[in-house]
Amino acid sequence: MNGYNWDAFFDYYLAEHAADISESMESDPEAGSYVAYFEDTEENERKAERFARIIVSLIDNEEEIYRILREKGGEIEWD
């Protein structure tokens, strides 16, 4: 997926599984990259660390990404 698709995927995933993270996060997707950033606070640092763990977990368990795409892909607001 490109950065815009990852942005759409994470918007959906975080709304379903970790809404508090997405409330504090901004993103800047591009065709070849995805960037997420937070205002520099201790609370947001913890949220950024949780988001990083979520990303690593999804990559380590790529079948979960495929399952979400198969089952929920129509609910994701793709660009």
C-alpha angles and dihedrals in degrees: 000000000000125000093269092054091048088051091053091045094050092045088057096040096048093046088056100039111018111014092164089066095053091048090064099036134090123194136202111195124186132181092268103027148036123214128183124186140178136201109266105262132125091246092051091047088059090048091050090051091050090049090051089052090050091052093048091047092051092048092047089049100038091164086071090059090050091048092052091048092049096045103032105020091110090057094054116095100230121190 
